[in-house]
């Protein structure tokens, strides 16, 4: 298309592929099937803002048909009034890591049978409910823009969740495990994950409710990773910074935490949140949000980089058929030099928290509250009784300053992150970290 003076830029992102979903509830196969999709988003940047057109069953039209689609999007751009500027950014595509076993080469019947074995392994005595879910999504992505940037790639993600519920004398507790990957089929020989979920639920039945208070706390890699993602990662997203809804706004170059803490987002990392290129065709790479306690960068797409600056583009992500948003990918706290034993030795009275059961964060006010899956009391450097119904809350900045030790080994956990009605695959992680004077919530008594 020959761009007129009213069209400053356009791009087309086309995603087609297939999704397989299997759901087994108490040994009953609730659903098992594969669906196919082909959808495109056409964006045209007019005199002020965007005109965005979404097309289902897209078939890559050429010539005059393609020009008509661009003109339709351009007509929508004329009714937008908020001015948009795009920053220049480097382009380039990484290779997608090879899969050990392509899930699409395994029949739906076989995958259903394997998932059923995982679900059955969670059904230990005392378990009253089990549910296993398998999700597989293969995407063929193509992109072209008015600056002659063009790319295509194919990626397949798959994984499963297993939940077990235990009940005794009116007490109900849940154990939950998950495993997702970009490296191919990963449900073979995973019955141990089902047993672990069942055992966890049964252990929580016998655990005591945690007593709340201010105390020293150790966060395991999963919960520390959730803190990095939810409390810091979202607050670093350029659209929230631009809107004034981030506690990190205007703090580039300031010390906001302990010198032990470095937090990174890296779409190029070979993890579940991997993207070979972002949804605007921009090259992806490692961005240090916090570097040894000092905030160094925000996460951006081309639009927020132009409006806010002080960071890197390459963090635009989108579901098929949706426009790109500033999003995290693989977000983590870098390793330190302490061992878990050293952390425990430094605590006379405290708690160690494991896993995550969700929570909430307000990146504008800078406060958070996360629910741990379970914990163990710490007395004179040793882990003691198991506790349940325990949470961690506080202010983001004061919590970053309270980090006193950081472990040597980082572990990543996989999941999905929601924002603006879109859900994208992510990983987050950390080593064990130790906090002084953390605010721990619980309904129990001493």
C-alpha positions as CSV (number, residue, x, y, z in Angstrom):
1,X,0.0,0.0,0.0
2,X,1.3,3.5,-0.8
3,X,0.8,5.4,2.4
4,X,-0.9,8.7,2.3
5,X,-0.1,11.6,4.4
6,X,-2.8,10.5,6.8
7,X,-1.2,7.1,7.4
8,X,2.1,7.3,9.3
9,X,2.6,3.5,9.9
10,X,0.8,0.2,9.7
11,X,1.4,-3.4,10.7
12,X,-0.4,-6.7,10.4
13,X,0.0,-9.6,12.8
14,X,-1.5,-12.9,11.7
15,X,-1.8,-15.9,14.1
16,X,-3.2,-19.3,13.1
17,X,-3.0,-22.6,14.8
18,X,-4.7,-25.1,17.1
19,X,-5.6,-25.5,20.7
20,X,-6.1,-28.8,22.5
21,X,-7.8,-28.9,25.9
22,X,-8.4,-32.0,28.1
23,X,-10.3,-31.8,31.4
24,X,-10.7,-34.7,33.8
25,X,-12.8,-34.3,36.9
26,X,-12.9,-37.2,39.4
27,X,-12.0,-39.7,36.7
28,X,-14.7,-38.4,34.4
29,X,-13.5,-36.9,31.1
30,X,-15.4,-33.6,31.0
31,X,-13.9,-32.5,27.7
32,X,-11.2,-33.5,25.2
33,X,-10.9,-31.8,21.8
34,X,-9.0,-29.6,19.4
35,X,-10.1,-26.4,17.9
36,X,-8.5,-24.3,15.1
37,X,-8.2,-20.6,14.6
38,X,-6.8,-18.0,12.2
39,X,-7.0,-14.4,13.1
40,X,-5.3,-11.1,12.3
41,X,-5.0,-7.7,13.8
42,X,-4.3,-4.8,11.4
43,X,-3.2,-1.5,13.0
44,X,-2.9,1.8,11.2
45,X,-1.5,4.9,12.8
46,X,-3.3,7.9,11.5
47,X,-2.8,11.6,12.0
48,X,-3.3,11.2,15.7
49,X,-3.9,7.6,17.0
50,X,-4.6,4.0,16.0
51,X,-7.2,2.5,13.8
52,X,-7.4,-1.2,14.7
53,X,-9.2,-3.9,12.7
54,X,-9.6,-7.6,13.8
55,X,-10.3,-10.2,11.2
56,X,-11.3,-13.8,11.9
57,X,-10.5,-16.6,9.4
58,X,-7.8,-14.4,7.9
59,X,-6.3,-15.6,4.6
60,X,-3.5,-13.1,3.8
61,X,-5.1,-11.1,1.0
62,X,-2.9,-9.4,-1.6
63,X,-3.1,-6.4,-3.9
64,X,-6.2,-4.4,-3.9
65,X,-8.0,-6.6,-1.3
66,X,-5.1,-5.9,1.2
67,X,-5.2,-2.2,0.4
68,X,-9.0,-2.1,1.2
69,X,-8.4,-3.7,4.6
70,X,-5.7,-1.1,5.4
71,X,-8.1,1.7,4.3
72,X,-10.8,0.3,6.6
73,X,-8.4,0.4,9.5
74,X,-7.2,3.9,8.4
75,X,-10.8,5.2,8.5
76,X,-11.0,4.1,12.1
77,X,-7.8,5.9,12.9
78,X,-9.5,9.2,11.9
79,X,-11.9,9.1,14.8
80,X,-9.1,8.8,17.4
81,X,-7.9,12.0,19.0
82,X,-5.2,11.0,21.5
83,X,-1.8,11.6,19.7
84,X,0.6,8.6,19.4
85,X,4.3,8.6,18.6
86,X,6.3,5.5,18.0
87,X,10.0,5.3,19.1
88,X,12.5,3.7,16.9
89,X,13.5,0.2,18.0
90,X,15.8,-2.6,16.7
91,X,14.1,-5.5,14.8
92,X,15.2,-9.1,14.6
93,X,13.9,-12.6,15.3
94,X,15.4,-15.3,17.6
95,X,15.3,-19.0,16.8
96,X,12.6,-21.0,18.6
97,X,14.1,-23.8,20.7
98,X,13.5,-27.3,19.3
99,X,11.0,-29.6,20.9
100,X,11.9,-33.0,22.3
101,X,8.5,-34.4,21.3
102,X,6.0,-32.5,19.4
103,X,2.6,-32.8,21.3
104,X,0.8,-32.7,18.0
105,X,2.3,-36.0,17.0
106,X,0.6,-37.7,19.9
107,X,-3.0,-38.7,19.6
108,X,-5.7,-37.0,21.7
109,X,-6.6,-40.5,23.0
110,X,-3.1,-41.1,24.2
111,X,-2.8,-37.7,25.8
112,X,-6.1,-38.2,27.6
113,X,-4.9,-41.6,28.9
114,X,-1.6,-40.1,30.2
115,X,-3.4,-37.2,31.9
116,X,-5.8,-39.7,33.5
117,X,-2.9,-41.5,35.1
118,X,-1.7,-38.2,36.7
119,X,-5.2,-37.5,37.9
120,X,-5.6,-41.0,39.4
121,X,-2.2,-40.8,41.2
122,X,-3.6,-37.9,43.2
123,X,-6.5,-39.9,44.6
124,X,-4.9,-41.0,47.9
125,X,-7.0,-42.1,50.9
126,X,-8.7,-38.9,52.3
127,X,-8.8,-37.1,48.9
128,X,-12.4,-36.3,48.0
129,X,-11.9,-34.4,44.7
130,X,-9.3,-34.4,41.9
131,X,-9.1,-32.4,38.7
132,X,-6.5,-32.5,35.9
133,X,-6.3,-30.2,32.9
134,X,-4.1,-30.3,29.9
135,X,-3.6,-27.3,27.6
136,X,-1.7,-27.3,24.3
137,X,-1.5,-24.4,21.9
138,X,0.4,-24.3,18.6
139,X,0.8,-21.0,16.9
140,X,2.1,-19.9,13.5
141,X,2.8,-16.2,13.7
142,X,3.5,-13.8,10.8
143,X,4.1,-10.1,10.9
144,X,4.7,-7.4,8.4
145,X,4.8,-3.6,8.7
146,X,5.1,-0.5,6.5
147,X,8.8,-0.2,7.3
148,X,9.5,-3.4,5.4
149,X,10.0,-5.5,8.6
150,X,8.7,-9.0,8.2
151,X,9.0,-12.2,10.2
152,X,7.3,-15.5,10.8
153,X,7.8,-18.3,13.4
154,X,6.0,-21.3,14.9
155,X,5.9,-22.2,18.6
156,X,4.0,-24.8,20.6
157,X,3.3,-24.6,24.3
158,X,1.8,-27.4,26.4
159,X,1.4,-28.3,30.0
160,X,-0.9,-29.6,32.7
161,X,-2.4,-28.7,36.1
162,X,-3.4,-31.2,38.8
163,X,-5.5,-30.3,41.8
164,X,-6.4,-32.5,44.8
165,X,-8.8,-31.7,47.6
166,X,-8.8,-33.3,51.0
167,X,-11.6,-33.0,53.6
168,X,-11.9,-34.1,57.2
169,X,-14.3,-33.0,60.0
170,X,-15.3,-29.9,58.1
171,X,-11.8,-28.8,57.2
172,X,-11.1,-28.6,53.4
173,X,-7.6,-28.1,52.0
174,X,-6.2,-28.2,48.4
175,X,-2.9,-29.3,46.9
176,X,-2.0,-28.0,43.4
177,X,0.9,-28.7,41.0
178,X,1.5,-27.5,37.4
179,X,4.1,-28.0,34.7
180,X,4.2,-26.0,31.4
181,X,6.8,-25.9,28.7
182,X,7.9,-24.8,25.3
183,X,10.0,-27.9,24.9
184,X,7.3,-30.4,23.8
185,X,5.1,-32.9,25.5
186,X,5.7,-33.0,29.2
187,X,3.0,-35.1,30.7
188,X,4.7,-38.5,30.4
189,X,5.9,-40.1,33.6
190,X,4.5,-37.3,35.8
191,X,2.4,-39.3,38.2
192,X,4.6,-38.1,41.0
193,X,3.1,-34.6,40.5
194,X,-0.4,-36.0,41.2
195,X,0.8,-37.8,44.3
196,X,2.5,-34.6,45.5
197,X,-0.7,-32.6,45.1
198,X,-2.6,-35.3,47.1
199,X,0.0,-35.5,49.8
200,X,0.1,-31.7,50.1
201,X,-3.7,-31.5,50.6
202,X,-3.6,-34.2,53.3
203,X,-0.7,-32.5,55.1
204,X,-2.5,-29.2,55.1
205,X,-5.5,-30.8,56.8
206,X,-3.2,-31.6,59.8
207,X,-1.4,-28.2,59.7
208,X,-2.3,-25.5,62.2
209,X,-3.6,-22.1,61.1
210,X,-0.7,-19.6,61.1
211,X,-0.6,-16.8,63.7
212,X,-0.1,-13.4,62.1
213,X,2.4,-10.7,63.1
214,X,5.6,-9.0,62.2
215,X,8.5,-11.5,61.9
216,X,11.5,-12.5,59.8
217,X,10.4,-14.5,56.8
218,X,12.0,-16.6,54.1
219,X,10.2,-16.8,50.7
220,X,10.7,-19.9,48.6
221,X,11.5,-19.4,44.8
222,X,7.8,-19.6,43.8
223,X,6.5,-17.0,46.2
224,X,9.5,-14.7,45.7
225,X,9.0,-15.0,42.0
226,X,5.3,-14.0,42.4
227,X,6.6,-10.9,44.3
228,X,9.0,-10.1,41.5
229,X,6.2,-10.4,38.9
230,X,3.2,-8.9,40.7
231,X,4.7,-6.2,42.9
232,X,7.7,-5.1,40.8
233,X,7.1,-6.3,37.2
234,X,3.6,-4.7,36.8
235,X,4.8,-1.5,38.4
236,X,7.6,-1.3,35.8
237,X,5.3,-1.6,32.7
238,X,5.5,1.6,30.7
239,X,1.7,2.1,30.2
240,X,1.1,2.1,33.9
241,X,4.1,4.5,34.4
242,X,2.7,6.8,31.7
243,X,-0.7,6.8,33.3
244,X,0.7,7.6,36.7
245,X,-0.5,4.3,38.2
246,X,2.9,3.0,39.3
247,X,4.8,3.5,42.5
248,X,8.0,3.4,40.4
249,X,7.1,6.4,38.3
250,X,9.9,9.0,38.2
251,X,12.3,6.8,40.1
252,X,14.9,5.8,37.5
253,X,18.3,6.0,39.0
254,X,17.0,5.9,42.6
255,X,17.8,3.3,45.2
256,X,14.5,1.6,46.0
257,X,15.7,-1.6,47.6
258,X,18.6,-3.6,49.1
259,X,21.8,-3.8,47.1
260,X,21.3,-7.6,47.1
261,X,18.3,-7.4,44.8
262,X,18.4,-7.4,41.0
263,X,15.1,-8.1,39.1
264,X,15.1,-8.9,35.4
265,X,12.6,-9.4,32.6
266,X,13.9,-11.4,29.6
267,X,11.6,-12.5,26.8
268,X,14.6,-14.2,25.1
269,X,15.1,-16.6,28.0
270,X,14.4,-20.3,27.2
271,X,11.4,-20.5,29.5
272,X,7.6,-20.6,29.2
273,X,7.3,-16.9,28.6
274,X,9.8,-17.0,25.7
275,X,9.0,-14.9,22.6
276,X,11.4,-14.9,19.6
277,X,10.3,-11.4,18.8
278,X,7.7,-9.0,20.3
279,X,4.3,-8.4,18.9
280,X,5.5,-5.2,17.2
281,X,8.3,-6.9,15.4
282,X,10.9,-5.5,17.9
283,X,13.9,-7.5,18.9
284,X,13.6,-8.9,22.4
285,X,16.3,-9.1,25.1
286,X,17.2,-8.9,28.8
287,X,16.0,-5.8,30.7
288,X,17.2,-5.1,34.2
289,X,14.3,-3.4,36.0
290,X,16.2,-3.2,39.3
291,X,20.0,-3.4,39.3
292,X,21.5,-4.0,42.8
293,X,18.7,-2.1,44.4
294,X,18.6,0.8,41.9
295,X,15.8,1.1,39.4
296,X,17.3,1.1,36.0
297,X,14.6,0.5,33.4
298,X,11.0,0.3,32.6
299,X,9.4,-2.2,30.2
300,X,8.0,-0.7,27.0
301,X,6.4,-1.1,23.7
302,X,7.3,1.5,21.0
303,X,4.5,3.9,22.0
304,X,5.3,4.0,25.8
305,X,9.0,4.2,25.1
306,X,8.3,7.4,23.1
307,X,6.1,8.9,25.8
308,X,8.0,7.8,28.9
309,X,11.6,6.8,27.9
310,X,14.1,5.3,30.3
311,X,13.9,1.7,29.3
312,X,13.7,-0.8,26.5
313,X,11.1,-1.6,23.9
314,X,10.6,-5.3,23.0
315,X,8.0,-6.0,25.6
316,X,4.8,-5.8,23.5
317,X,2.8,-9.0,23.7
318,X,-0.7,-10.0,22.5
319,X,-3.1,-12.9,22.3
320,X,-4.2,-13.9,18.8
321,X,-6.7,-11.4,17.5
322,X,-5.8,-8.7,20.1
323,X,-3.7,-5.6,19.9
324,X,-0.3,-5.6,21.7
325,X,0.1,-4.4,25.3
326,X,3.1,-3.8,27.4
327,X,3.6,-7.2,29.2
328,X,6.2,-9.2,31.1
329,X,7.5,-12.5,29.9
330,X,10.1,-14.2,32.1
331,X,10.6,-12.2,35.3
332,X,12.9,-13.1,38.0
333,X,15.2,-12.2,40.9
334,X,18.8,-12.9,40.2
335,X,20.8,-15.3,42.4
336,X,22.8,-14.2,45.4
337,X,25.4,-15.9,47.5
338,X,23.6,-17.3,50.5
339,X,22.4,-20.9,51.2
340,X,19.0,-21.7,52.7
341,X,20.8,-23.0,55.9
342,X,22.5,-19.7,56.3
343,X,19.2,-17.9,56.1
344,X,17.6,-20.3,58.6
345,X,20.5,-19.8,61.0
346,X,19.9,-16.1,61.0
347,X,16.3,-16.4,62.3
348,X,15.5,-16.9,65.9
349,X,11.7,-16.7,65.4
350,X,10.1,-16.5,62.1
351,X,8.5,-18.4,59.2
352,X,9.3,-19.8,55.8
353,X,6.6,-19.5,53.2
354,X,6.1,-21.9,50.2
355,X,4.1,-21.6,47.0
356,X,1.4,-19.2,46.0
357,X,-2.4,-19.1,46.1
358,X,-2.8,-15.7,44.5
359,X,-3.4,-12.4,46.1
360,X,-3.6,-8.8,45.0
361,X,-1.4,-5.8,44.3
362,X,-2.0,-2.1,43.7
363,X,1.1,-0.9,41.7
364,X,-0.2,2.7,42.0
365,X,-0.3,2.8,45.8
366,X,2.6,0.4,46.0
367,X,1.0,-2.2,48.3
368,X,0.5,-6.0,48.0
369,X,-0.9,-9.0,49.7
370,X,0.0,-12.6,48.6
371,X,-1.3,-15.9,49.9
372,X,1.2,-18.6,50.4
373,X,0.2,-22.3,49.9
374,X,1.7,-23.2,53.2
375,X,4.6,-22.5,55.6
376,X,6.8,-23.8,58.4
377,X,7.6,-22.0,61.6
378,X,11.2,-21.2,62.2
379,X,12.5,-21.5,65.8
380,X,16.2,-21.0,66.5
381,X,17.2,-21.6,63.0
382,X,15.2,-24.8,62.4
383,X,12.0,-25.5,60.5
384,X,9.3,-26.7,62.9
385,X,5.5,-27.2,62.5
386,X,3.6,-26.8,59.2
387,X,1.1,-23.9,59.1
388,X,-1.7,-23.1,56.6
389,X,-3.8,-20.1,55.7
390,X,-0.8,-17.8,55.8
391,X,-0.1,-14.6,53.8
392,X,2.5,-11.9,53.2
393,X,1.6,-8.2,52.8
394,X,3.3,-4.9,52.8
395,X,4.6,-2.0,50.8
396,X,6.6,-2.8,47.7
397,X,9.4,-0.3,48.4
398,X,9.9,-1.1,52.1
399,X,9.8,-4.8,51.3
400,X,12.6,-4.4,48.7
401,X,14.7,-2.6,51.4
402,X,14.0,-5.4,53.9
403,X,15.7,-8.1,51.8
404,X,18.7,-9.2,53.8
405,X,19.8,-12.5,52.1
406,X,19.4,-13.9,48.6
407,X,20.0,-17.6,47.7
408,X,22.3,-19.2,45.3
409,X,19.9,-21.2,43.2
410,X,17.0,-19.8,41.1
411,X,14.0,-21.8,40.1
412,X,11.3,-20.7,37.6
413,X,7.6,-21.4,37.8
414,X,5.2,-21.3,34.8
415,X,1.7,-19.7,34.5
416,X,-0.4,-17.2,32.7
417,X,-0.7,-13.5,33.3
418,X,-3.9,-11.5,32.7
419,X,-4.0,-7.8,31.7
420,X,-6.5,-5.8,29.7
421,X,-8.6,-8.9,29.0
422,X,-5.7,-10.8,27.6
423,X,-3.9,-13.8,29.1
424,X,-0.3,-14.6,28.0
425,X,2.2,-17.3,29.1
426,X,4.8,-16.2,31.6
427,X,7.5,-17.6,33.9
428,X,8.6,-16.0,37.1
429,X,11.1,-17.1,39.6
430,X,13.8,-16.4,42.2
431,X,16.1,-18.0,44.7
432,X,15.1,-18.2,48.3
433,X,15.1,-14.7,49.8
434,X,15.0,-13.6,53.4
435,X,13.1,-10.6,54.7
436,X,13.5,-8.8,58.0
437,X,10.3,-7.7,59.9
438,X,7.9,-9.0,57.3
439,X,4.1,-8.6,57.8
440,X,2.7,-12.1,58.0
441,X,-1.1,-12.7,58.1
442,X,-2.9,-15.6,59.6
443,X,-6.0,-16.6,61.6
444,X,-4.3,-18.7,64.2
445,X,-3.1,-18.0,67.7
446,X,0.3,-18.5,69.4
